[in-house]
Amino acid sequence: MITLREIMDLASRPGVLSLAHGLPASELFPRQALAEASSRVLETDPASLQYAPPYQPLKAQIVQLMAARGVRCSEEQIFLTSGAQQGMDLLTRLLVEPGERVILEWAVYDGIQFAARSRNPEILTVSADPAAGIDVEEVESLLARGVRPAYIYVIPNGHNPLGATLSVAARQRLAELARRHRVPILEDDVYGFLSYDDSPLPPLRAFEEEWVFYIGSFSKILAPSLRTGWMVVPAPLTARLALLKHAADLDTPSFGHHMVSAYLAAGHLPAHLDLLRAEYRRRRDALLAALRVQFPAESLWNCPASGMFVWVELPAGVDTAELLRIALAKESVAFCPGETFCAGDASRGSRCMRLSFTNHPPERIEEGIRRLGRAIRAVLPSGGNAP
C-alpha cells in the first residue's frame, strides 16, 4: 500500500497538479501581519530566541479562543505543542501500554495510525461514512461488551479523509459514552475553525471536560511552519506530558509561539478566519461543480461543512491506487487513494479517493478535475459517461 508520504513526494514533482496535498493556501497566509508580529517580538523580547518554558501569554489567549468555540478551560489545562501531530504522539505515549486497544475509524488520518502503532496496540476499527462520521452505535456496542480501549480517536469537524462533520447529537452521545465508561476520547479539532456553515458546532470538549482531550493547531489557520499547537487536558496530566515532551524535543519552538501570541494580541485572527472561510467555501464549491461535470454519473461524494477534503467513491471496477499511477503518468494530476487511510482492511478504500480543495484557486481545481475525469474514463470499460 502506498503511503501518504510517498504520494506527497510524487505529487510534488514539477508539473504535477496536486489535489492530494492537504495544505492551506500559501497565498492566504497573513504574511504582512506575521512580519509585523515578528518584528515586534524581535525588537522587544530577545528571550523569544532562547530556550524557554511554554509561553504563558499564549496559553491565556488560547483559553479565550476555546471560549469562543464554546469550551471552558483554564491556563493550567492548556498544554502547548509543536503542532497537533505532537499532541497525538504525546497522548498516545501517555495513555497506551503495548498490547492495549485503541479505537479508530476504518478510514482515518494516517498520522494517528503511526502514533498509535508506535505503542503496538490492538487497533479496533469502527464504521464511519462521509455523511455522518463515526458510527456511534458501533462504538457504544464495543464498550457495552466490555471493551476498554486506551482511547477513542475522533475528528468531529472536517474529518480527514472523509470530510464528515458530526452532528450535535453524535457529539453529545460520544461525550456521554466517554464519561459513563471512563474512556478517553482524543478530539482532533484542527479543522474546527474552518466551518462553512453559519453556526459552527461546539467541540466534543464542550460536552465533557474530564474524558475528552482536545487537540488544536494554528497550522491550518495561520501557517504550518510556525509549529504551534495545543491541547486541553485535565490539569493533573500536564506535568506527565511535560516529561514526555522534554524527552522528545526539550522545549517548544519559542519564537513561533511568541509570534503567534503577538499576532493574536494585534486582533487580526477574526478577520483572517472570515477570509479563509469565504475563500475555501468558494474553492469547495468549485470542486463539487467540477465533479458533477467530469466524473462518472455513478460516483458518490459528500459536501463537507468544514475542513479541506472531499471523499469520492468511484464506480465498481476502478482501483484508485492504479488510477493514481495512470493519472500521474498521463495527466500529471495527483490525488490520495482511499486505501492510504485504511486502518484495517485496505480493500474497503480501493475505489475511493480523497481530494483537497484548499491549495488551488477555482480555475486550477477545475483543470485538475478535468484531467482526473479523463484518467477515470480511460480505465472504465464503458468509458465512464459523465452525468
TILOMI-527042 format. One record per residue (C-alpha): residue number from 1; residue in three letters; x, y, z. Coordinates in Angstrom, 3 decimals. Layout:
# TILOMI-527042
{pos=NUM code=Ala X=X Y=Y Z=Z}
...
//
This chain:
# TILOMI-527042
{pos=1 code=Met X=0.000 Y=0.000 Z=0.000}
{pos=2 code=Ile X=1.372 Y=3.402 Z=-0.966}
{pos=3 code=Thr X=1.864 Y=5.755 Z=1.971}
{pos=4 code=Leu X=0.739 Y=9.362 Z=2.220}
{pos=5 code=Arg X=4.377 Y=10.481 Z=2.376}
{pos=6 code=Glu X=5.126 Y=8.646 Z=-0.887}
{pos=7 code=Ile X=2.094 Y=10.248 Z=-2.512}
{pos=8 code=Met X=3.227 Y=13.693 Z=-1.415}
{pos=9 code=Asp X=6.660 Y=13.084 Z=-2.909}
{pos=10 code=Leu X=5.091 Y=12.032 Z=-6.226}
{pos=11 code=Ala X=2.614 Y=14.891 Z=-6.184}
{pos=12 code=Ser X=5.394 Y=17.436 Z=-5.555}
{pos=13 code=Arg X=7.161 Y=16.702 Z=-8.827}
{pos=14 code=Pro X=7.392 Y=19.631 Z=-11.259}
{pos=15 code=Gly X=4.342 Y=19.996 Z=-13.472}
{pos=16 code=Val X=2.007 Y=17.883 Z=-11.321}
{pos=17 code=Leu X=-1.301 Y=19.488 Z=-10.379}
{pos=18 code=Ser X=-1.890 Y=18.064 Z=-6.929}
{pos=19 code=Leu X=-5.285 Y=17.620 Z=-5.339}
{pos=20 code=Ala X=-3.586 Y=15.293 Z=-2.865}
{pos=21 code=His X=-1.891 Y=17.758 Z=-0.553}
{pos=22 code=Gly X=-3.933 Y=18.757 Z=2.494}
{pos=23 code=Leu X=-2.321 Y=22.177 Z=2.536}
{pos=24 code=Pro X=-3.680 Y=25.590 Z=3.437}
{pos=25 code=Ala X=-3.400 Y=28.171 Z=0.665}
{pos=26 code=Ser X=0.036 Y=29.759 Z=0.931}
{pos=27 code=Glu X=-1.133 Y=32.926 Z=-0.844}
{pos=28 code=Leu X=-3.600 Y=33.455 Z=2.011}
{pos=29 code=Phe X=-1.007 Y=33.301 Z=4.775}
{pos=30 code=Pro X=-1.205 Y=36.625 Z=6.684}
{pos=31 code=Arg X=2.394 Y=37.429 Z=5.820}
{pos=32 code=Gln X=2.285 Y=41.166 Z=6.472}
{pos=33 code=Ala X=0.672 Y=40.768 Z=9.876}
{pos=34 code=Leu X=3.067 Y=37.959 Z=10.778}
{pos=35 code=Ala X=6.010 Y=40.067 Z=9.633}
{pos=36 code=Glu X=4.857 Y=42.884 Z=11.899}
{pos=37 code=Ala X=4.413 Y=40.429 Z=14.772}
{pos=38 code=Ser X=7.891 Y=39.017 Z=14.139}
{pos=39 code=Ser X=9.450 Y=42.493 Z=14.172}
{pos=40 code=Arg X=7.727 Y=43.387 Z=17.435}
{pos=41 code=Val X=8.879 Y=40.183 Z=19.061}
{pos=42 code=Leu X=12.493 Y=40.510 Z=17.902}
{pos=43 code=Glu X=12.695 Y=44.171 Z=18.859}
{pos=44 code=Thr X=11.177 Y=43.855 Z=22.305}
{pos=45 code=Asp X=11.782 Y=40.307 Z=23.538}
{pos=46 code=Pro X=15.229 Y=38.740 Z=22.977}
{pos=47 code=Ala X=14.154 Y=35.814 Z=25.179}
{pos=48 code=Ser X=11.922 Y=34.699 Z=22.297}
{pos=49 code=Leu X=15.064 Y=33.196 Z=20.704}
{pos=50 code=Gln X=16.153 Y=31.388 Z=23.868}
{pos=51 code=Tyr X=15.374 Y=28.011 Z=25.373}
{pos=52 code=Ala X=12.238 Y=28.667 Z=27.355}
{pos=53 code=Pro X=9.293 Y=27.091 Z=29.148}
{pos=54 code=Pro X=5.865 Y=27.206 Z=27.475}
{pos=55 code=Tyr X=4.845 Y=30.778 Z=26.744}
{pos=56 code=Gln X=2.206 Y=31.722 Z=29.315}
{pos=57 code=Pro X=0.615 Y=34.642 Z=27.406}
{pos=58 code=Leu X=-0.195 Y=32.280 Z=24.530}
{pos=59 code=Lys X=-1.902 Y=29.903 Z=26.941}
{pos=60 code=Ala X=-4.117 Y=32.747 Z=28.155}
{pos=61 code=Gln X=-5.009 Y=33.655 Z=24.573}
{pos=62 code=Ile X=-5.881 Y=30.045 Z=23.745}
{pos=63 code=Val X=-8.246 Y=29.987 Z=26.726}
{pos=64 code=Gln X=-10.094 Y=32.867 Z=25.048}
{pos=65 code=Leu X=-10.065 Y=31.097 Z=21.659}
{pos=66 code=Met X=-11.540 Y=27.999 Z=23.237}
{pos=67 code=Ala X=-14.213 Y=30.081 Z=24.943}
{pos=68 code=Ala X=-15.222 Y=31.372 Z=21.511}
{pos=69 code=Arg X=-15.659 Y=27.722 Z=20.478}
{pos=70 code=Gly X=-17.846 Y=27.034 Z=23.498}
{pos=71 code=Val X=-15.183 Y=25.334 Z=25.633}
{pos=72 code=Arg X=-14.474 Y=26.344 Z=29.222}
{pos=73 code=Cys X=-10.902 Y=25.731 Z=30.347}
{pos=74 code=Ser X=-8.115 Y=27.283 Z=32.380}
{pos=75 code=Glu X=-4.497 Y=28.083 Z=31.571}
{pos=76 code=Glu X=-3.492 Y=25.123 Z=33.754}
{pos=77 code=Gln X=-5.316 Y=22.821 Z=31.329}
{pos=78 code=Ile X=-3.557 Y=24.191 Z=28.224}
{pos=79 code=Phe X=-0.508 Y=22.256 Z=27.053}
{pos=80 code=Leu X=1.455 Y=23.814 Z=24.186}
{pos=81 code=Thr X=2.837 Y=21.519 Z=21.480}
{pos=82 code=Ser X=4.916 Y=21.663 Z=18.337}
{pos=83 code=Gly X=1.841 Y=21.095 Z=16.188}
{pos=84 code=Ala X=-1.150 Y=18.761 Z=16.520}
{pos=85 code=Gln X=0.813 Y=15.685 Z=15.472}
{pos=86 code=Gln X=2.994 Y=16.014 Z=18.559}
{pos=87 code=Gly X=-0.144 Y=16.152 Z=20.664}
{pos=88 code=Met X=-1.316 Y=12.831 Z=19.233}
{pos=89 code=Asp X=2.089 Y=11.287 Z=19.833}
{pos=90 code=Leu X=2.375 Y=12.536 Z=23.417}
{pos=91 code=Leu X=-1.132 Y=11.425 Z=24.371}
{pos=92 code=Thr X=-0.527 Y=8.020 Z=22.811}
{pos=93 code=Arg X=2.679 Y=7.590 Z=24.792}
{pos=94 code=Leu X=0.899 Y=8.729 Z=27.938}
{pos=95 code=Leu X=-2.225 Y=6.586 Z=27.606}
{pos=96 code=Val X=-1.332 Y=3.425 Z=25.667}
{pos=97 code=Glu X=0.578 Y=0.467 Z=27.015}
{pos=98 code=Pro X=1.839 Y=-2.100 Z=24.458}
{pos=99 code=Gly X=-0.878 Y=-4.593 Z=23.634}
{pos=100 code=Glu X=-3.765 Y=-2.408 Z=24.771}
{pos=101 code=Arg X=-6.577 Y=-1.474 Z=22.435}
{pos=102 code=Val X=-7.398 Y=1.770 Z=20.671}
{pos=103 code=Ile X=-10.476 Y=2.560 Z=18.603}
{pos=104 code=Leu X=-10.059 Y=4.224 Z=15.206}
{pos=105 code=Glu X=-12.415 Y=4.651 Z=12.276}
{pos=106 code=Trp X=-11.850 Y=2.341 Z=9.313}
{pos=107 code=Ala X=-10.600 Y=5.304 Z=7.256}
{pos=108 code=Val X=-8.690 Y=7.874 Z=9.272}
{pos=109 code=Tyr X=-5.777 Y=10.307 Z=9.223}
{pos=110 code=Asp X=-2.559 Y=8.320 Z=8.856}
{pos=111 code=Gly X=-0.734 Y=10.416 Z=11.482}
{pos=112 code=Ile X=-2.815 Y=8.925 Z=14.293}
{pos=113 code=Gln X=-2.197 Y=5.465 Z=12.873}
{pos=114 code=Phe X=1.577 Y=5.996 Z=13.064}
{pos=115 code=Ala X=1.294 Y=7.437 Z=16.565}
{pos=116 code=Ala X=-0.846 Y=4.543 Z=17.777}
{pos=117 code=Arg X=1.241 Y=1.810 Z=16.175}
{pos=118 code=Ser X=4.372 Y=3.104 Z=17.885}
{pos=119 code=Arg X=2.928 Y=1.520 Z=21.043}
{pos=120 code=Asn X=2.000 Y=-1.758 Z=19.316}
{pos=121 code=Pro X=-1.669 Y=-1.765 Z=20.365}
{pos=122 code=Glu X=-4.549 Y=-3.820 Z=19.046}
{pos=123 code=Ile X=-6.374 Y=-1.447 Z=16.721}
{pos=124 code=Leu X=-10.139 Y=-1.879 Z=16.660}
{pos=125 code=Thr X=-11.798 Y=-0.210 Z=13.683}
{pos=126 code=Val X=-15.365 Y=1.048 Z=13.599}
{pos=127 code=Ser X=-17.512 Y=2.168 Z=10.707}
{pos=128 code=Ala X=-17.715 Y=5.756 Z=9.518}
{pos=129 code=Asp X=-19.115 Y=7.487 Z=6.462}
{pos=130 code=Pro X=-18.802 Y=10.893 Z=4.795}
{pos=131 code=Ala X=-22.363 Y=11.878 Z=5.690}
{pos=132 code=Ala X=-22.478 Y=11.130 Z=9.411}
{pos=133 code=Gly X=-18.897 Y=10.423 Z=10.511}
{pos=134 code=Ile X=-18.047 Y=7.814 Z=13.129}
{pos=135 code=Asp X=-20.675 Y=5.154 Z=13.844}
{pos=136 code=Val X=-21.537 Y=5.985 Z=17.451}
{pos=137 code=Glu X=-23.749 Y=2.913 Z=17.837}
{pos=138 code=Glu X=-20.837 Y=0.667 Z=16.912}
{pos=139 code=Val X=-18.635 Y=2.415 Z=19.459}
{pos=140 code=Glu X=-21.341 Y=2.007 Z=22.082}
{pos=141 code=Ser X=-21.706 Y=-1.682 Z=21.234}
{pos=142 code=Leu X=-17.980 Y=-2.286 Z=21.745}
{pos=143 code=Leu X=-17.991 Y=-0.524 Z=25.086}
{pos=144 code=Ala X=-21.154 Y=-2.347 Z=26.192}
{pos=145 code=Arg X=-19.385 Y=-5.660 Z=25.508}
{pos=146 code=Gly X=-16.663 Y=-4.679 Z=27.949}
{pos=147 code=Val X=-14.028 Y=-3.359 Z=25.528}
{pos=148 code=Arg X=-11.959 Y=-0.735 Z=27.343}
{pos=149 code=Pro X=-9.677 Y=0.983 Z=24.840}
{pos=150 code=Ala X=-6.841 Y=3.248 Z=25.901}
{pos=151 code=Tyr X=-8.575 Y=5.886 Z=23.804}
{pos=152 code=Ile X=-11.051 Y=6.578 Z=21.021}
{pos=153 code=Tyr X=-9.790 Y=8.952 Z=18.332}
{pos=154 code=Val X=-12.366 Y=11.281 Z=16.771}
{pos=155 code=Ile X=-12.213 Y=14.108 Z=14.198}
{pos=156 code=Pro X=-15.597 Y=15.828 Z=14.665}
{pos=157 code=Asn X=-15.110 Y=18.645 Z=12.119}
{pos=158 code=Gly X=-13.901 Y=18.292 Z=8.517}
{pos=159 code=His X=-12.843 Y=14.684 Z=9.029}
{pos=160 code=Asn X=-9.596 Y=13.692 Z=7.347}
{pos=161 code=Pro X=-10.146 Y=11.958 Z=4.923}
{pos=162 code=Leu X=-13.954 Y=11.559 Z=4.888}
{pos=163 code=Gly X=-14.865 Y=15.245 Z=5.168}
{pos=164 code=Ala X=-17.647 Y=14.436 Z=7.652}
{pos=165 code=Thr X=-18.857 Y=16.730 Z=10.417}
{pos=166 code=Leu X=-20.533 Y=15.087 Z=13.411}
{pos=167 code=Ser X=-23.995 Y=16.198 Z=14.462}
{pos=168 code=Val X=-24.560 Y=17.736 Z=17.882}
{pos=169 code=Ala X=-26.441 Y=14.606 Z=18.923}
{pos=170 code=Ala X=-23.478 Y=12.380 Z=17.959}
{pos=171 code=Arg X=-21.092 Y=14.634 Z=19.885}
{pos=172 code=Gln X=-23.258 Y=14.561 Z=22.987}
{pos=173 code=Arg X=-23.602 Y=10.790 Z=22.782}
{pos=174 code=Leu X=-19.870 Y=10.211 Z=22.392}
{pos=175 code=Ala X=-19.164 Y=12.507 Z=25.318}
{pos=176 code=Glu X=-21.691 Y=10.615 Z=27.450}
{pos=177 code=Leu X=-20.124 Y=7.269 Z=26.466}
{pos=178 code=Ala X=-16.669 Y=8.507 Z=27.424}
{pos=179 code=Arg X=-17.965 Y=9.727 Z=30.782}
{pos=180 code=Arg X=-20.006 Y=6.601 Z=31.557}
{pos=181 code=His X=-17.290 Y=4.114 Z=30.578}
{pos=182 code=Arg X=-14.348 Y=6.265 Z=31.718}
{pos=183 code=Val X=-12.648 Y=6.033 Z=28.341}
{pos=184 code=Pro X=-10.607 Y=8.970 Z=26.980}
{pos=185 code=Ile X=-11.544 Y=10.500 Z=23.639}
{pos=186 code=Leu X=-8.797 Y=12.197 Z=21.648}
{pos=187 code=Glu X=-10.603 Y=15.002 Z=19.850}
{pos=188 code=Asp X=-8.605 Y=16.181 Z=16.842}
{pos=189 code=Asp X=-10.139 Y=19.576 Z=16.048}
{pos=190 code=Val X=-7.523 Y=21.083 Z=13.729}
{pos=191 code=Tyr X=-10.287 Y=21.940 Z=11.216}
{pos=192 code=Gly X=-12.703 Y=23.261 Z=13.820}
{pos=193 code=Phe X=-12.161 Y=26.912 Z=12.880}
{pos=194 code=Leu X=-12.773 Y=26.163 Z=9.170}
{pos=195 code=Ser X=-16.546 Y=25.814 Z=9.230}
{pos=196 code=Tyr X=-18.538 Y=26.827 Z=6.153}
{pos=197 code=Asp X=-21.937 Y=26.905 Z=7.858}
{pos=198 code=Asp X=-23.291 Y=29.944 Z=9.637}
{pos=199 code=Ser X=-23.383 Y=28.215 Z=13.031}
{pos=200 code=Pro X=-20.235 Y=26.155 Z=13.772}
{pos=201 code=Leu X=-20.865 Y=23.232 Z=16.097}
{pos=202 code=Pro X=-19.167 Y=23.144 Z=19.521}
{pos=203 code=Pro X=-16.328 Y=20.653 Z=20.052}
{pos=204 code=Leu X=-16.817 Y=17.415 Z=21.956}
{pos=205 code=Arg X=-14.815 Y=19.032 Z=24.761}
{pos=206 code=Ala X=-17.735 Y=21.419 Z=25.303}
{pos=207 code=Phe X=-19.843 Y=18.440 Z=26.434}
{pos=208 code=Glu X=-17.284 Y=16.628 Z=28.612}
{pos=209 code=Glu X=-14.356 Y=18.179 Z=30.496}
{pos=210 code=Glu X=-12.719 Y=15.149 Z=32.136}
{pos=211 code=Trp X=-12.647 Y=12.456 Z=29.451}
{pos=212 code=Val X=-12.281 Y=14.452 Z=26.219}
{pos=213 code=Phe X=-8.692 Y=15.512 Z=25.449}
{pos=214 code=Tyr X=-8.784 Y=18.301 Z=22.882}
{pos=215 code=Ile X=-6.075 Y=18.767 Z=20.220}
{pos=216 code=Gly X=-5.865 Y=22.066 Z=18.311}
{pos=217 code=Ser X=-3.434 Y=23.749 Z=15.944}
{pos=218 code=Phe X=-2.640 Y=27.053 Z=14.256}
{pos=219 code=Ser X=-1.203 Y=25.229 Z=11.230}
{pos=220 code=Lys X=-4.414 Y=25.268 Z=9.186}
{pos=221 code=Ile X=-5.470 Y=28.801 Z=10.138}
{pos=222 code=Leu X=-2.146 Y=30.703 Z=10.259}
{pos=223 code=Ala X=0.890 Y=28.848 Z=8.893}
{pos=224 code=Pro X=2.118 Y=25.259 Z=9.325}
{pos=225 code=Ser X=5.792 Y=26.153 Z=9.712}
{pos=226 code=Leu X=5.106 Y=28.037 Z=12.949}
{pos=227 code=Arg X=4.679 Y=24.577 Z=14.547}
{pos=228 code=Thr X=2.244 Y=25.838 Z=17.135}
{pos=229 code=Gly X=-0.445 Y=23.611 Z=18.567}
{pos=230 code=Trp X=-2.116 Y=22.990 Z=21.880}
{pos=231 code=Met X=-4.071 Y=20.504 Z=23.911}
{pos=232 code=Val X=-6.773 Y=20.945 Z=26.527}
{pos=233 code=Val X=-6.373 Y=18.165 Z=29.088}
{pos=234 code=Pro X=-7.075 Y=17.635 Z=32.788}
{pos=235 code=Ala X=-4.593 Y=19.792 Z=34.698}
{pos=236 code=Pro X=-3.010 Y=16.863 Z=36.621}
{pos=237 code=Leu X=-1.819 Y=15.347 Z=33.327}
{pos=238 code=Thr X=0.229 Y=18.347 Z=32.169}
{pos=239 code=Ala X=3.251 Y=17.506 Z=34.344}
{pos=240 code=Arg X=3.414 Y=13.983 Z=32.930}
{pos=241 code=Leu X=3.026 Y=15.299 Z=29.388}
{pos=242 code=Ala X=5.822 Y=17.807 Z=30.049}
{pos=243 code=Leu X=8.222 Y=14.978 Z=30.906}
{pos=244 code=Leu X=7.340 Y=13.149 Z=27.697}
{pos=245 code=Lys X=7.738 Y=16.314 Z=25.639}
{pos=246 code=His X=11.080 Y=17.085 Z=27.278}
{pos=247 code=Ala X=12.348 Y=13.712 Z=26.094}
{pos=248 code=Ala X=11.055 Y=14.368 Z=22.589}
{pos=249 code=Asp X=12.244 Y=17.916 Z=21.818}
{pos=250 code=Leu X=13.236 Y=19.587 Z=25.104}
{pos=251 code=Asp X=11.289 Y=22.824 Z=24.566}
{pos=252 code=Thr X=8.561 Y=24.331 Z=22.448}
{pos=253 code=Pro X=9.670 Y=26.394 Z=19.402}
{pos=254 code=Ser X=9.635 Y=29.595 Z=21.400}
{pos=255 code=Phe X=9.924 Y=32.084 Z=18.564}
{pos=256 code=Gly X=6.951 Y=30.684 Z=16.678}
{pos=257 code=His X=4.848 Y=30.714 Z=19.823}
{pos=258 code=His X=5.832 Y=34.309 Z=20.584}
{pos=259 code=Met X=4.924 Y=35.282 Z=17.005}
{pos=260 code=Val X=1.501 Y=33.652 Z=17.223}
{pos=261 code=Ser X=0.878 Y=35.386 Z=20.534}
{pos=262 code=Ala X=1.837 Y=38.779 Z=19.103}
{pos=263 code=Tyr X=-0.400 Y=38.159 Z=16.077}
{pos=264 code=Leu X=-3.353 Y=37.270 Z=18.302}
{pos=265 code=Ala X=-2.726 Y=40.281 Z=20.543}
{pos=266 code=Ala X=-2.976 Y=42.557 Z=17.497}
{pos=267 code=Gly X=-6.532 Y=41.303 Z=16.916}
{pos=268 code=His X=-6.062 Y=40.021 Z=13.344}
{pos=269 code=Leu X=-7.426 Y=36.493 Z=13.673}
{pos=270 code=Pro X=-11.214 Y=37.022 Z=13.352}
{pos=271 code=Ala X=-10.953 Y=38.851 Z=10.011}
{pos=272 code=His X=-8.403 Y=36.326 Z=8.749}
{pos=273 code=Leu X=-10.712 Y=33.430 Z=9.612}
{pos=274 code=Asp X=-13.558 Y=35.145 Z=7.760}
{pos=275 code=Leu X=-11.305 Y=35.423 Z=4.703}
{pos=276 code=Leu X=-10.274 Y=31.758 Z=4.870}
{pos=277 code=Arg X=-13.824 Y=30.516 Z=5.281}
{pos=278 code=Ala X=-15.139 Y=32.567 Z=2.379}
{pos=279 code=Glu X=-12.326 Y=31.580 Z=0.012}
{pos=280 code=Tyr X=-12.244 Y=27.913 Z=0.978}
{pos=281 code=Arg X=-16.035 Y=27.727 Z=0.608}
{pos=282 code=Arg X=-15.632 Y=29.123 Z=-2.925}
{pos=283 code=Arg X=-12.947 Y=26.534 Z=-3.714}
{pos=284 code=Arg X=-15.008 Y=23.708 Z=-2.244}
{pos=285 code=Asp X=-17.977 Y=24.688 Z=-4.392}
{pos=286 code=Ala X=-15.765 Y=24.863 Z=-7.494}
{pos=287 code=Leu X=-14.545 Y=21.316 Z=-6.861}
{pos=288 code=Leu X=-18.073 Y=19.980 Z=-6.323}
{pos=289 code=Ala X=-19.317 Y=21.672 Z=-9.502}
{pos=290 code=Ala X=-16.433 Y=20.207 Z=-11.497}
{pos=291 code=Leu X=-17.123 Y=16.718 Z=-10.129}
{pos=292 code=Arg X=-20.714 Y=16.932 Z=-11.349}
{pos=293 code=Val X=-19.487 Y=17.668 Z=-14.872}
{pos=294 code=Gln X=-16.383 Y=15.488 Z=-15.162}
{pos=295 code=Phe X=-16.882 Y=12.348 Z=-13.040}
{pos=296 code=Pro X=-18.944 Y=9.258 Z=-13.926}
{pos=297 code=Ala X=-22.615 Y=9.515 Z=-13.040}
{pos=298 code=Glu X=-22.334 Y=6.546 Z=-10.640}
{pos=299 code=Ser X=-19.765 Y=8.339 Z=-8.485}
{pos=300 code=Leu X=-20.654 Y=9.423 Z=-4.955}
{pos=301 code=Trp X=-19.220 Y=12.285 Z=-2.909}
{pos=302 code=Asn X=-20.034 Y=14.484 Z=0.058}
{pos=303 code=Cys X=-20.327 Y=18.235 Z=0.528}
{pos=304 code=Pro X=-18.107 Y=18.941 Z=3.562}
{pos=305 code=Ala X=-19.395 Y=21.503 Z=6.030}
{pos=306 code=Ser X=-15.863 Y=22.127 Z=7.295}
{pos=307 code=Gly X=-12.245 Y=21.225 Z=6.688}
{pos=308 code=Met X=-10.286 Y=20.701 Z=3.486}
{pos=309 code=Phe X=-11.371 Y=17.421 Z=1.915}
{pos=310 code=Val X=-13.962 Y=15.750 Z=-0.294}
{pos=311 code=Trp X=-14.245 Y=11.946 Z=-0.251}
{pos=312 code=Val X=-15.248 Y=10.348 Z=-3.570}
{pos=313 code=Glu X=-16.375 Y=6.783 Z=-4.236}
{pos=314 code=Leu X=-15.965 Y=5.760 Z=-7.876}
{pos=315 code=Pro X=-17.895 Y=3.071 Z=-9.770}
{pos=316 code=Ala X=-17.052 Y=-0.594 Z=-9.287}
{pos=317 code=Gly X=-14.061 Y=-1.721 Z=-11.303}
{pos=318 code=Val X=-11.832 Y=1.251 Z=-10.509}
{pos=319 code=Asp X=-8.762 Y=0.715 Z=-8.328}
{pos=320 code=Thr X=-7.701 Y=4.192 Z=-7.217}
{pos=321 code=Ala X=-4.137 Y=3.098 Z=-6.390}
{pos=322 code=Glu X=-3.715 Y=2.049 Z=-10.029}
{pos=323 code=Leu X=-5.664 Y=5.116 Z=-11.152}
{pos=324 code=Leu X=-3.143 Y=7.345 Z=-9.373}
{pos=325 code=Arg X=-0.296 Y=5.796 Z=-11.377}
{pos=326 code=Ile X=-2.174 Y=6.430 Z=-14.637}
{pos=327 code=Ala X=-3.294 Y=9.930 Z=-13.630}
{pos=328 code=Leu X=0.282 Y=10.943 Z=-12.834}
{pos=329 code=Ala X=1.744 Y=9.422 Z=-15.981}
{pos=330 code=Lys X=-0.869 Y=10.591 Z=-18.492}
{pos=331 code=Glu X=-2.484 Y=13.677 Z=-16.963}
{pos=332 code=Ser X=0.063 Y=14.995 Z=-14.410}
{pos=333 code=Val X=-2.604 Y=15.177 Z=-11.731}
{pos=334 code=Ala X=-2.479 Y=13.668 Z=-8.245}
{pos=335 code=Phe X=-4.930 Y=12.668 Z=-5.514}
{pos=336 code=Cys X=-4.877 Y=10.366 Z=-2.479}
{pos=337 code=Pro X=-6.203 Y=6.815 Z=-2.976}
{pos=338 code=Gly X=-8.631 Y=5.718 Z=-0.292}
{pos=339 code=Glu X=-6.540 Y=2.734 Z=0.776}
{pos=340 code=Thr X=-3.901 Y=5.141 Z=2.098}
{pos=341 code=Phe X=-6.155 Y=5.958 Z=5.050}
{pos=342 code=Cys X=-7.428 Y=2.476 Z=5.895}
{pos=343 code=Ala X=-6.661 Y=1.482 Z=9.482}
{pos=344 code=Gly X=-7.725 Y=-2.097 Z=8.785}
{pos=345 code=Asp X=-8.750 Y=-3.774 Z=5.537}
{pos=346 code=Ala X=-7.276 Y=-1.638 Z=2.743}
{pos=347 code=Ser X=-9.691 Y=-3.082 Z=0.177}
{pos=348 code=Arg X=-12.508 Y=-1.012 Z=1.700}
{pos=349 code=Gly X=-10.936 Y=2.108 Z=0.209}
{pos=350 code=Ser X=-9.858 Y=0.595 Z=-3.096}
{pos=351 code=Arg X=-12.293 Y=2.596 Z=-5.252}
{pos=352 code=Cys X=-12.270 Y=5.744 Z=-3.130}
{pos=353 code=Met X=-10.169 Y=8.903 Z=-3.210}
{pos=354 code=Arg X=-9.553 Y=11.978 Z=-1.092}
{pos=355 code=Leu X=-9.457 Y=15.325 Z=-2.894}
{pos=356 code=Ser X=-8.232 Y=18.535 Z=-1.275}
{pos=357 code=Phe X=-9.762 Y=21.851 Z=-2.342}
{pos=358 code=Thr X=-7.852 Y=24.459 Z=-0.309}
{pos=359 code=Asn X=-4.495 Y=24.690 Z=-2.065}
{pos=360 code=His X=-5.586 Y=25.911 Z=-5.522}
{pos=361 code=Pro X=-7.855 Y=28.654 Z=-6.883}
{pos=362 code=Pro X=-11.074 Y=27.534 Z=-8.591}
{pos=363 code=Glu X=-9.669 Y=27.553 Z=-12.127}
{pos=364 code=Arg X=-6.835 Y=25.195 Z=-11.164}
{pos=365 code=Ile X=-9.256 Y=22.947 Z=-9.287}
{pos=366 code=Glu X=-11.468 Y=22.754 Z=-12.368}
{pos=367 code=Glu X=-8.462 Y=21.879 Z=-14.528}
{pos=368 code=Gly X=-7.362 Y=19.196 Z=-12.067}
{pos=369 code=Ile X=-10.792 Y=17.563 Z=-12.015}
{pos=370 code=Arg X=-10.950 Y=17.754 Z=-15.827}
{pos=371 code=Arg X=-7.655 Y=15.872 Z=-16.062}
{pos=372 code=Leu X=-8.729 Y=13.382 Z=-13.435}
{pos=373 code=Gly X=-12.032 Y=12.784 Z=-15.210}
{pos=374 code=Arg X=-10.150 Y=11.885 Z=-18.391}
{pos=375 code=Ala X=-7.969 Y=9.445 Z=-16.460}
{pos=376 code=Ile X=-11.041 Y=7.788 Z=-14.918}
{pos=377 code=Arg X=-12.789 Y=7.446 Z=-18.263}
{pos=378 code=Ala X=-9.648 Y=5.820 Z=-19.668}
{pos=379 code=Val X=-9.782 Y=2.987 Z=-17.116}
{pos=380 code=Leu X=-13.538 Y=2.339 Z=-17.062}
{pos=381 code=Pro X=-14.703 Y=-0.342 Z=-19.540}
{pos=382 code=Ser X=-17.724 Y=1.763 Z=-20.510}
{pos=383 code=Gly X=-15.720 Y=4.937 Z=-20.860}
{pos=384 code=Gly X=-17.354 Y=6.291 Z=-17.715}
{pos=385 code=Asn X=-20.014 Y=8.627 Z=-19.057}
{pos=386 code=Ala X=-20.198 Y=11.828 Z=-17.040}
{pos=387 code=Pro X=-23.627 Y=12.975 Z=-15.865}
//
